[in-house]
Amino acid sequence: MASEEKNREMPHTVILEGREKLSVSGVTDVQSFDEEQVLLETVRGMLVIRGQGLHVERLQLEAGELLVEGEIGLLEYDDSAAPRGSLLNRLFGR
């Protein structure tokens, strides 16, 4: 419960630089990622990033920060996508 309260207090910002570099704060988990889509859980809901040649340049979940580079074509909050648990937990069956 304390971590949920901490997450809600974490600031959330989205900064897009020239459609090639995206900085996001307030990230609590990365649900999935590939070269065309990154699905993030943020303190403000699920965030979908779509484009081409996407790669996660930096991820620091402890600080809630993510940096994505590539050709970014879409940013969308998707309230219908329910969080599925940590990507690492799903990969390793935790």
Z-matrix of the N, CA and C atoms (Angstrom, degrees):
N
C 1 1.448
C 2 1.521 1 110.72
N 3 1.323 2 117.63 1 -39.13
C 4 1.459 3 120.58 2 179.64
C 5 1.516 4 111.60 3 -63.04
N 6 1.349 5 117.23 4 -37.98
C 7 1.467 6 119.66 5 178.31
C 8 1.522 7 111.62 6 -67.43
N 9 1.347 8 118.07 7 -33.40
C 10 1.466 9 120.51 8 176.70
C 11 1.521 10 110.54 9 -64.66
N 12 1.336 11 116.72 10 -42.19
C 13 1.460 12 120.29 11 178.44
C 14 1.517 13 110.54 12 -65.75
N 15 1.337 14 117.19 13 -40.71
C 16 1.463 15 121.32 14 178.15
C 17 1.525 16 110.14 15 -61.56
N 18 1.355 17 117.46 16 -43.00
C 19 1.463 18 121.60 17 179.73
C 20 1.524 19 111.63 18 -61.58
N 21 1.319 20 117.33 19 -40.03
C 22 1.463 21 120.01 20 -179.46
C 23 1.523 22 111.41 21 -66.38
N 24 1.325 23 116.94 22 -29.63
C 25 1.458 24 120.94 23 -179.69
C 26 1.529 25 112.18 24 -83.48
N 27 1.333 26 118.00 25 -14.79
C 28 1.460 27 122.21 26 -179.10
C 29 1.532 28 109.11 27 -66.37
N 30 1.331 29 118.11 28 132.85
C 31 1.464 30 119.62 29 178.51
C 32 1.525 31 111.41 30 -67.71
N 33 1.319 32 115.60 31 148.36
C 34 1.468 33 121.23 32 179.41
C 35 1.523 34 108.63 33 -123.61
N 36 1.325 35 115.61 34 119.40
C 37 1.457 36 120.68 35 175.99
C 38 1.514 37 109.06 36 -133.63
N 39 1.329 38 114.95 37 151.41
C 40 1.460 39 122.58 38 175.48
C 41 1.523 40 106.38 39 -130.94
N 42 1.338 41 116.46 40 119.63
C 43 1.465 42 121.18 41 -179.56
C 44 1.526 43 108.04 42 -123.99
N 45 1.320 44 116.07 43 117.80
C 46 1.461 45 122.29 44 179.13
C 47 1.522 46 108.30 45 -108.85
N 48 1.334 47 115.56 46 123.50
C 49 1.457 48 121.32 47 -179.55
C 50 1.528 49 109.40 48 -110.98
N 51 1.323 50 116.13 49 106.90
C 52 1.461 51 122.23 50 174.54
C 53 1.518 52 114.93 51 59.56
N 54 1.316 53 118.40 52 25.83
C 55 1.468 54 123.80 53 -178.87
C 56 1.526 55 112.59 54 59.58
N 57 1.337 56 117.07 55 18.21
C 58 1.458 57 120.79 56 -178.49
C 59 1.519 58 113.18 57 -123.30
N 60 1.315 59 117.50 58 -18.58
C 61 1.459 60 121.06 59 -177.97
C 62 1.528 61 107.93 60 -139.97
N 63 1.335 62 115.93 61 126.55
C 64 1.460 63 121.36 62 -177.86
C 65 1.518 64 109.45 63 -125.09
N 66 1.318 65 115.84 64 124.69
C 67 1.464 66 122.31 65 175.48
C 68 1.518 67 107.90 66 -110.30
N 69 1.332 68 116.52 67 130.52
C 70 1.461 69 121.30 68 179.38
C 71 1.523 70 108.10 69 -129.63
N 72 1.323 71 116.21 70 131.97
C 73 1.459 72 120.75 71 172.39
C 74 1.526 73 107.92 72 -115.00
N 75 1.314 74 116.02 73 162.81
C 76 1.465 75 120.18 74 -176.19
C 77 1.512 76 111.94 75 83.04
N 78 1.329 77 117.15 76 22.13
C 79 1.468 78 122.12 77 179.83
C 80 1.526 79 108.45 78 -84.44
N 81 1.339 80 116.34 79 127.93
C 82 1.462 81 120.43 80 178.77
C 83 1.521 82 112.22 81 -105.44
N 84 1.346 83 118.03 82 -21.80
C 85 1.458 84 120.89 83 179.60
C 86 1.519 85 109.34 84 -165.81
N 87 1.328 86 116.05 85 155.66
C 88 1.463 87 122.48 86 172.22
C 89 1.522 88 106.17 87 -111.21
N 90 1.331 89 116.36 88 115.04
C 91 1.463 90 121.04 89 -177.90
C 92 1.520 91 111.78 90 -76.33
N 93 1.344 92 116.60 91 -43.71
C 94 1.465 93 120.55 92 179.36
C 95 1.524 94 108.17 93 -162.86
N 96 1.340 95 114.50 94 159.44
C 97 1.459 96 118.83 95 175.15
C 98 1.517 97 109.26 96 -158.48
N 99 1.325 98 114.83 97 144.96
C 100 1.456 99 123.40 98 170.67
C 101 1.522 100 107.00 99 -153.47
N 102 1.324 101 117.59 100 -168.76
C 103 1.471 102 120.39 101 -175.68
C 104 1.523 103 113.68 102 -71.41
N 105 1.342 104 117.73 103 -12.40
C 106 1.463 105 120.02 104 -177.88
C 107 1.525 106 114.36 105 -115.11
N 108 1.339 107 117.52 106 -16.17
C 109 1.464 108 119.29 107 -177.19
C 110 1.525 109 111.37 108 -154.20
N 111 1.339 110 114.64 109 140.77
C 112 1.460 111 122.02 110 172.10
C 113 1.525 112 106.00 111 -126.37
N 114 1.334 113 116.41 112 128.80
C 115 1.454 114 122.03 113 179.40
C 116 1.520 115 108.56 114 -115.14
N 117 1.340 116 115.28 115 116.52
C 118 1.460 117 122.02 116 -175.13
C 119 1.508 118 111.19 117 -115.31
N 120 1.321 119 115.39 118 146.76
C 121 1.452 120 120.98 119 167.66
C 122 1.522 121 106.00 120 -100.63
N 123 1.326 122 116.86 121 123.08
C 124 1.461 123 121.59 122 179.06
C 125 1.526 124 109.07 123 -119.18
N 126 1.319 125 115.79 124 171.83
C 127 1.461 126 120.06 125 177.90
C 128 1.528 127 111.38 126 -66.89
N 129 1.320 128 117.71 127 -13.45
C 130 1.464 129 122.14 128 178.75
C 131 1.521 130 113.38 129 -109.80
N 132 1.316 131 117.98 130 10.68
C 133 1.464 132 121.49 131 177.54
C 134 1.520 133 111.54 132 120.93
N 135 1.325 134 114.92 133 -179.46
C 136 1.456 135 121.55 134 -179.53
C 137 1.529 136 109.55 135 -74.20
N 138 1.328 137 116.31 136 133.33
C 139 1.462 138 121.99 137 179.99
C 140 1.522 139 108.78 138 -119.10
N 141 1.331 140 116.17 139 124.68
C 142 1.461 141 122.63 140 178.59
C 143 1.525 142 108.02 141 -103.59
N 144 1.328 143 115.78 142 128.63
C 145 1.465 144 122.23 143 176.33
C 146 1.525 145 106.09 144 -117.41
N 147 1.325 146 117.34 145 124.05
C 148 1.461 147 120.66 146 178.55
C 149 1.516 148 109.82 147 -123.76
N 150 1.331 149 114.83 148 150.37
C 151 1.450 150 120.35 149 179.21
C 152 1.511 151 110.51 150 173.02
N 153 1.320 152 116.07 151 -153.09
C 154 1.459 153 121.84 152 -179.80
C 155 1.523 154 109.02 153 -132.58
N 156 1.319 155 115.55 154 142.62
C 157 1.460 156 120.23 155 178.73
C 158 1.510 157 113.59 156 63.67
N 159 1.338 158 117.22 157 30.17
C 160 1.454 159 120.87 158 -178.38
C 161 1.521 160 110.46 159 -73.69
N 162 1.308 161 115.77 160 139.07
C 163 1.456 162 120.22 161 170.64
C 164 1.524 163 109.43 162 -146.47
N 165 1.318 164 114.45 163 144.91
C 166 1.456 165 121.19 164 179.42
C 167 1.524 166 107.33 165 -81.21
N 168 1.302 167 115.05 166 109.94
C 169 1.466 168 121.27 167 -178.66
C 170 1.527 169 111.32 168 -78.68
N 171 1.348 170 115.68 169 -39.46
C 172 1.466 171 119.92 170 -179.58
C 173 1.520 172 108.62 171 -149.46
N 174 1.335 173 115.87 172 136.99
C 175 1.460 174 122.49 173 176.09
C 176 1.516 175 108.13 174 -137.59
N 177 1.317 176 116.02 175 121.04
C 178 1.462 177 122.32 176 176.71
C 179 1.521 178 107.87 177 -132.14
N 180 1.339 179 115.92 178 88.38
C 181 1.454 180 119.81 179 -176.64
C 182 1.527 181 112.29 180 -64.81
N 183 1.330 182 117.39 181 -32.13
C 184 1.465 183 119.76 182 179.06
C 185 1.528 184 110.36 183 -59.91
N 186 1.317 185 116.39 184 -37.84
C 187 1.464 186 121.70 185 178.94
C 188 1.528 187 111.56 186 -92.42
N 189 1.346 188 117.20 187 -9.50
C 190 1.461 189 121.12 188 -179.56
C 191 1.510 190 113.35 189 73.74
N 192 1.343 191 117.91 190 30.40
C 193 1.466 192 120.88 191 -174.87
C 194 1.524 193 112.11 192 -117.98
N 195 1.328 194 115.11 193 143.43
C 196 1.459 195 122.46 194 178.46
C 197 1.521 196 108.75 195 -141.40
N 198 1.332 197 115.91 196 140.57
C 199 1.459 198 122.15 197 174.44
C 200 1.524 199 107.51 198 -126.86
N 201 1.332 200 116.75 199 121.79
C 202 1.462 201 123.27 200 179.31
C 203 1.523 202 107.94 201 -116.87
N 204 1.335 203 115.65 202 135.43
C 205 1.458 204 120.76 203 175.35
C 206 1.516 205 109.34 204 -122.21
N 207 1.330 206 115.80 205 153.11
C 208 1.453 207 123.15 206 -178.12
C 209 1.516 208 109.36 207 139.57
N 210 1.314 209 116.83 208 -170.03
C 211 1.470 210 121.35 209 178.11
C 212 1.523 211 108.38 210 -90.18
N 213 1.341 212 115.92 211 103.55
C 214 1.456 213 122.25 212 -174.57
C 215 1.524 214 109.40 213 -90.71
N 216 1.333 215 115.69 214 124.06
C 217 1.454 216 120.77 215 -176.94
C 218 1.514 217 114.51 216 -112.18
N 219 1.354 218 117.85 217 -21.53
C 220 1.460 219 120.13 218 -175.41
C 221 1.516 220 110.59 219 -153.04
N 222 1.317 221 115.66 220 136.83
C 223 1.462 222 124.02 221 169.17
C 224 1.516 223 106.69 222 -125.46
N 225 1.325 224 116.61 223 125.46
C 226 1.461 225 118.78 224 -176.19
C 227 1.523 226 110.03 225 -147.63
N 228 1.335 227 115.56 226 133.30
C 229 1.453 228 120.17 227 172.42
C 230 1.524 229 107.10 228 -86.10
N 231 1.330 230 115.43 229 130.20
C 232 1.460 231 120.90 230 -176.37
C 233 1.522 232 109.03 231 -121.14
N 234 1.330 233 116.16 232 97.62
C 235 1.454 234 120.66 233 -179.04
C 236 1.521 235 112.74 234 -74.63
N 237 1.343 236 117.26 235 -12.79
C 238 1.464 237 119.81 236 -179.94
C 239 1.521 238 112.21 237 -83.61
N 240 1.346 239 117.96 238 -16.63
C 241 1.467 240 121.63 239 179.81
C 242 1.522 241 108.65 240 -85.51
N 243 1.318 242 116.18 241 114.23
C 244 1.462 243 120.93 242 -179.81
C 245 1.527 244 110.07 243 -82.63
N 246 1.328 245 117.65 244 140.45
C 247 1.464 246 120.04 245 175.38
C 248 1.519 247 110.47 246 -58.48
N 249 1.344 248 117.14 247 139.87
C 250 1.461 249 121.45 248 -176.85
C 251 1.515 250 113.07 249 -112.28
N 252 1.296 251 118.15 250 9.85
C 253 1.459 252 120.21 251 -176.17
C 254 1.512 253 110.13 252 95.30
N 255 1.288 254 115.70 253 168.31
C 256 1.458 255 122.28 254 -175.76
C 257 1.517 256 112.51 255 -61.35
N 258 1.328 257 116.39 256 141.22
C 259 1.465 258 122.07 257 176.40
C 260 1.525 259 109.95 258 -59.49
N 261 1.323 260 117.51 259 -43.12
C 262 1.463 261 120.46 260 178.77
C 263 1.517 262 111.40 261 -64.11
N 264 1.306 263 117.42 262 -40.43
C 265 1.472 264 120.33 263 177.56
C 266 1.516 265 110.89 264 -63.12
N 267 1.340 266 117.61 265 -39.84
C 268 1.468 267 119.72 266 179.39
C 269 1.509 268 110.98 267 -69.29
N 270 1.342 269 117.80 268 -38.07
C 271 1.458 270 121.07 269 179.76
C 272 1.524 271 112.68 270 -65.90
N 273 1.331 272 115.97 271 -39.22
C 274 1.449 273 120.28 272 -175.79
C 275 1.525 274 113.47 273 -103.33
N 276 1.333 275 116.80 274 9.17
C 277 1.457 276 121.47 275 174.28
C 278 1.509 277 115.13 276 65.13
N 279 1.307 278 117.00 277 32.80
C 280 1.469 279 121.15 278 178.74
C 281 1.489 280 110.80 279 -82.41
